[in-house]
Amino acid sequence: MEKALEQEIAKPSAFIVVEGEPGSGRSSLLDRVARSEGRNRTVLEARCARERDPVPLAPVLDALGTAAGEWTGMADRLSPLAGVLHPLLPELRPVLPDPLGSDRHLVHRALRELLTLPERTLLIVDDADEADEETQEFLRYLASRPSERLVVLTSSAIRLRQREARDSWWPPRAGVTARFTLKPLQVEDIAAMAASLELAERVHRRTDGVAAAVTAVLESVAGLDARAAVKLSEKVVPGAWAAELAARYAVLDEGAAAIVSAAVILGRPACAKTLAAVAGSDWAGIVDDLLQAMAGGFLRDQGNDRYAVRSPLVADAVHAAVPGPRRYRLHSNAARFLACSDEPRPERIAYHHREAGELDEWARRVAESVDLATAEGRPEDAVRLLEAALGDAALSRANREDFAVRLSRETAYGLIGESTLRLLRTAAREWPMSKAARGEIRINLGRVLINQAGQVDAGRSEIELAITDLADRRPLLARGLITLALPHVGAVPVEENMRWLDEAVRASKGTRDVELIAAVTANRVSGRMQIADPGAWQDVGTLPASPRSAEVRRQVSRTYINLADAAAWNGYYPVARTYLATARRLIQDEEQPYLEALAAGTDLRLDVAMGIWPEVETGVRELLERVGEGSSLAAEPLLALGWHRLGNGRRKEASRNFDAAFTLAAGNVPQQASAFAGRVTVLLAAKELPTAARLAESGLETIRRKNNWVWAAELLPSAVRVLIALAQHEAATRLVDEYQEGIAERDAPLAHAAALFCRGLLARKRPGDAAESFGRASLAYQALPRPYAAAVASELAGECHAELGDHRKLLGALTSAETIYRSLKSAADAQRCRRLLARHDPTTPSRGRRGYGQSLSPRELEVARLAAQSLSNREIAERLFLSARTVEVHIGRALTKLDLPSRAVLTEDLLREQRA
């Protein structure tokens, strides 16, 4: 814009108007123009301001008087007309002709003559819209009588209305040669001024791009490090800028000031009717009030009769400028008006009552807000509202007790953070309250510690402490006891979990609480499914299909999610999917983040087990973002990611995932068993047998203590392989016998498939028996379906058939395994099977390039080995004295010959097989 402005100024007889809202940078722009043009012409700068009793023509006369020296030596060029200026410009008396009587027209003519006396004059008039009427009239006179010696540049705010009926319109209706409008700065404009794009984005949101505000905020954060600057920019109110805004606010008409205050108090866009009602303004003057507020840069029109405060920074500054008593009255007005609106939102009403100091109404409206959030299935909002209220020292003791109990109840379905747990612990231990309230808080705290935080011992302790407090409230006690009843909870034997379930059933006997009855039923059914009790299926059939009560619907939904989890561990994958679909149908109209996270975790485990791998990493990343990587709910997706990466040959990454999952799964035995299995499998592949053996024994001991062997289905095959590799065949046999005894009469297809696989491992020295067991295991895994495990069993069966010389069965088993591996994009495993097939069947097509045939050349092998160690192309090139391009070619050829999709799956084990 400045370049275009300079071009207009260069034109003779120009009259230019620059417009913009207050703070848009008009004055700064004119200052830069004055400095730039001062080298080439006479520049006069006039500053205008709105005054109660203005002196006519004062801005122009002051500018001329300041530059009196410009007319020295020009007296002989002035006409007698200039004598009318004697009383107005005493500074120029030495060069003015003899005094002359005057009138308005003669003064205008004389001033014009004076301005056009130099060869090139630039008259700059800032804030011309605020000038007195005589000055504006003179500027209109200049616009109508241009001179090649004079350029006029004015700035003004965009006029939305006349101040008074007698005001003349500005800018002039005729004679204006160019008009520019300053727009708010965009993020990219601010980025050129700021230290970072992030800071520019925050400053733009804070100021809405108004130039003066942007400059003030950036000056306030100058010199700070990037993070501190970003943080401060979101809340700073620059003092000088705020003082200037307060001065503008102070001169607003009373009605306009009230409208601005009301908009700030409401804190969100509102219609004219709402603003007038909250402000207590006269409806007849609302249009003029709004126009003045917008012209002053306080409000902006969003369209459709919606008006908002110009920016968050303006809101903060005006809020500070509104006196306390007036602010309280406005908040009270807002609360009453919103309460009578068509769609009253109790949360907003509660906020205004609190700000007005109306504490009883505030507490009542907070309770209504929580009720609404719960009814609409927004547990996280309910928790947020309750925590905010409990953190307010003004809350009464009775309300504090009530809200603390309600907060503990909301933990059942939301994702609960550490701050909520700390608050509930403090409430239970330190706040004065009734025994019943304290007991209920302890019960609910214990449940969330077990279910979400993974702190089983701490949760059990809270529930046990509640038993005394709830001696007379047995149904409530039952809620805590059923949490301890699920077999997967804690390291105690399953029998103890079942004892807690019996206690819960007795405690709930005779109750009419349908939600509690549903909860007890849910845990009884889920418990039986978790231990793979064949009779559990009959209990599932007793669950209500479409409960009317929202609370019962949530309980039944939770039941189906628990059933899906148990069915998945047992190997009933399609059934688990069906249960998840039923659970989601029951809560489809609600926001239940805890239940949704549980379901999503089980879905990921099913995807990995069933070989649906393409979207696993994306699904894991999204779920971790929702629950947080430090939550116990993150254990499930991390396990899924670990098994997925292990199947793709990315053992180091998988090991990190298993370690993280193991830490987070404290108290959840099946998840811990799966993490043990993954870690042992990684160590076995790396041939770290002693460490693998110790870890396997730790995992098995966890299963023994729990006494639920169906959860060892992933761990047992790796544990048996480790024992056999260590030549501990008898120990391996005893382990398999113990396992089979533990799963006898259990309806767990995955566990029985694992038993067949382990029998094959034990019979490995008897190829015929081993081949039969591996074949049966492969079929059992395929039936689940669990394709990767089926492929492993089929591959081992193929090796046994090779030893037996059964060419037909060998080809069938290895071809089946290779096909499955390839479909799963498990490249290293597929390549290993193709090599075995090629060794036993010369007709198997080769996928590598010629030259060295299927084998890697010595140089390709050397480069590939370094790439497998995670060295970059440049690092390999420097080590082997090659160019980076040559290294890239060698790696490409190696991957082609090995039929691998990328260097990420290139491993040293695979290269050792290639050399062999």
Secondary structure, DSSP 8 states (H G I E B T S, - for coil): -HHHHHHHHTSTT-EEEEE--TTSSHHHHHHHHHHHHTTTSEEEEEE----SS--TTHHHHHHHHHTGGGGTT-GGGS-GGGGGGTTT-GGGTTTS-S-----HHHHHHHHHHHHTSSSSEEEEEETGGGS-HHHHHHHHHHHHS--TTEEEEEEE---SS-SSTT---SS-SS---EEEE-----HHHHHTTSS-HHHHHHHHHHHTT-HHHHHHHHHHHTTS-HHHHHHHHTT---HHHHHHHHHHHHTS-HHHHHHHHHHHHH-S-B-HHHHHHHHT--GGGHHHHHHHHHHTTSEEE-SSS-EEES-HHHHHHHHHHS-HHHHHHHHHHHHHHHHTSSS--HHHHHHHHHHTT-HHHHHHHHHHHHHHHHHTT-HHHHHHHHHHHHT-TTS-HHHHHHHHHHHHHHTTTS---HHHHHHHHHHHHHS---HHHHHHHHHHHHHHHHHTS--HHHHHHHHHHHHHHTTT-HHHHHHHHHHTTSTTBSSS-HHHHHHHHHHHHHHTTT---HHHHHHHHHHHHHHHHHTT-TTHHHHHTTS-SS-SSHHHHHHHHHHHHHHHHHHHHHT-HHHHHHHHHHHHHHTTTS--HHHHHHHHHHHHHHHHHTT--TTHHHHHHHHHHHH-TTSGGGHHHHHHHHHHHHHTT-HHHHHHHHHHHHHHTTTBHHHHHHHHHHHHHHHHHTT-HHHHHHHHHHHHHHHHHHT-GGGGTTHHHHHHHHHHHTT-HHHHHHHHHHHHHHHTT---HHHHHHHHHHHHHHTTTSHHHHHHHHHHHHHHHHHTT-HHHHHHHHHHHHHHHHHHT-HHHHHHHHHHHHHHHHHTT-HHHHHHHHHHHHHH-TTS---S-SSSTTS--HHHHHHHHHHHTT--HHHHHHHHT--HHHHHHHHHHHHHHHT-S-GGG--HHHHHHHH-
